[in-house]
Amino acid sequence: VGAFSNLSVMAEWLLAQKKNVVILCAGWKQKFNLEDSFYAGALVEKLSADNQMEIICDSAQAALDMWSAGKEDPLEYIEKALHRHRLKKLGLDDVLPYSFRIDTASVVPVLKGKEIVNVI
């Protein structure tokens, strides 16, 4: 389970596996959403740094382009997201600054059987 909070440790762990990586974004109601793809772009950037992993998918390249366009001010970029407006309507948009804090956690949660466990 990846988030901005464990971005670097997630990328390091994935690279250490020496396997292909598929980034699965949850989306919203079975549809694309901006915030998940924005995170995916940040992860793709980490994974492809120094040619450690090759980008072989248009959606990964698109996510990377999205991240590149908005990484200097993620909160401003994500203002475009419908989810941001849903949170505002619910009075919950104060969670967004927390959601975009990078590398505040050093765990890699993985589903093992029926439990989510930290694998590092």
C-alpha positions as CSV (number, residue, x, y, z in Angstrom):
1,V,0.0,0.0,0.0
2,G,1.7,3.1,-1.2
3,A,1.1,6.8,-0.3
4,F,3.1,10.0,-0.4
5,S,4.0,9.2,3.3
6,N,6.0,6.1,2.3
7,L,7.0,7.1,-1.2
8,S,10.8,6.6,-1.0
9,V,10.7,3.5,1.2
10,M,8.1,2.0,-1.1
11,A,10.2,2.7,-4.2
12,E,13.3,1.3,-2.5
13,W,11.5,-1.9,-1.5
14,L,10.0,-2.4,-5.0
15,L,13.4,-1.9,-6.7
16,A,14.9,-4.4,-4.3
17,Q,12.4,-7.0,-5.4
18,K,13.9,-7.0,-8.9
19,K,10.6,-7.7,-10.4
20,N,8.2,-6.0,-12.8
21,V,6.0,-3.4,-11.0
22,V,2.3,-2.8,-11.7
23,I,0.9,0.3,-10.0
24,L,-2.8,-0.2,-9.3
25,C,-4.7,3.0,-8.5
26,A,-7.9,2.6,-6.5
27,G,-9.8,5.3,-8.4
28,W,-13.3,6.5,-7.5
29,K,-16.4,4.5,-8.2
30,Q,-14.6,2.4,-10.8
31,K,-13.3,5.4,-12.6
32,F,-9.9,7.2,-13.0
33,N,-9.1,9.8,-10.4
34,L,-6.5,12.5,-10.4
35,E,-5.0,12.1,-6.9
36,D,-4.2,8.4,-7.3
37,S,-2.5,8.9,-10.6
38,F,-0.6,11.9,-9.2
39,Y,0.9,9.6,-6.6
40,A,1.6,7.0,-9.2
41,G,3.6,9.6,-11.1
42,A,5.7,10.3,-8.1
43,L,6.3,6.6,-7.6
44,V,7.2,6.2,-11.3
45,E,9.7,9.1,-11.0
46,K,11.4,7.4,-8.0
47,L,11.4,4.0,-9.7
48,S,12.8,5.3,-13.0
49,A,15.4,7.6,-11.5
50,D,19.0,6.8,-12.7
51,N,17.4,4.3,-15.2
52,Q,16.8,1.8,-12.4
53,M,13.5,0.8,-14.0
54,E,12.2,1.3,-17.5
55,I,8.8,2.9,-18.2
56,I,7.0,0.7,-20.7
57,C,3.4,1.8,-20.3
58,D,1.6,4.9,-21.6
59,S,-0.4,5.3,-18.3
60,A,2.8,5.3,-16.3
61,Q,4.3,7.9,-18.6
62,A,1.1,10.0,-18.3
63,A,1.2,9.7,-14.5
64,L,4.8,10.8,-14.5
65,D,3.9,13.8,-16.7
66,M,1.1,14.7,-14.3
67,W,3.5,14.5,-11.3
68,S,6.1,16.5,-13.1
69,A,3.6,19.3,-13.9
70,G,2.3,19.5,-10.3
71,K,5.1,18.4,-7.9
72,E,6.3,21.9,-7.1
73,D,2.9,22.7,-5.5
74,P,0.9,19.5,-5.1
75,L,-2.0,21.2,-3.3
76,E,-2.5,23.7,-6.0
77,Y,-2.3,21.0,-8.7
78,I,-4.7,18.7,-6.9
79,E,-7.2,21.7,-6.7
80,K,-8.4,20.4,-10.1
81,A,-9.4,17.0,-8.6
82,L,-13.1,16.3,-8.1
83,H,-12.2,14.5,-4.8
84,R,-10.8,17.8,-3.4
85,H,-14.2,19.4,-4.0
86,R,-16.0,16.4,-2.4
87,L,-13.8,16.8,0.7
88,K,-14.5,20.6,0.8
89,K,-18.3,19.9,0.7
90,L,-17.9,17.6,3.6
91,G,-15.6,20.0,5.5
92,L,-12.7,17.5,5.3
93,D,-10.3,19.3,3.0
94,D,-8.0,20.0,5.9
95,V,-6.7,16.4,5.5
96,L,-5.1,17.3,2.1
97,P,-1.9,19.0,3.4
98,Y,-1.3,15.8,5.5
99,S,-2.0,13.6,2.5
100,F,0.7,15.1,0.5
101,R,3.5,15.0,3.1
102,I,6.3,13.0,1.6
103,D,8.4,10.4,3.4
104,T,6.9,10.7,6.9
105,A,6.5,6.9,7.3
106,S,9.0,4.1,6.9
107,V,6.7,1.1,6.4
108,V,5.7,-0.9,3.4
109,P,2.3,-2.4,4.1
110,V,1.6,-5.5,2.0
111,L,-1.5,-7.8,2.0
112,K,-0.4,-11.3,3.3
113,G,-3.4,-13.6,3.4
114,K,-6.1,-11.7,5.1
115,E,-3.8,-9.2,6.9
116,I,-1.9,-6.1,6.0
117,V,1.6,-6.4,7.4
118,N,4.8,-4.3,7.2
119,V,7.4,-6.2,5.1
120,I,10.4,-4.1,6.1
